Amino acid sequence: MKAYDLINKVEIEVTYDSLINLMSNENRQVDLILNEKVTDEDGYLTWDAEHWTTVDSKRFMRCYSLGDRQLRDFTSHNIYDLKNDFKPEKAKEIQIN
């Protein structure tokens, strides 16, 4: 997968594990720009971008945005939850902050 590093202003090749490593060990944020809007199963929340960061090396947080608006909702995940919820391969674009 290709990702754009916004700090170093370079495109890099990444894998699922390297993105987790960037968040866990280098304290970077991974932004997934999605192909289309996603709505949760309750119909409560709709978003088109996910912003992943780490609280510590084993706890992660996902924030959401829709268009140019940052949404107030977020979800918390442990390292084991990421296999179910962190899907960079489905993103249209990956940015690293």
Secondary structure, 3 states (H helix, E strand, C coil): CEEEECCCCEEEECCHHHHHHHHHHHCCCEEEEEEEEEECCCCCCEEEEEEEEEEECCEEEEEEEECCEEEEEEEEEECCCHHHHCCHHHEEEEEEC
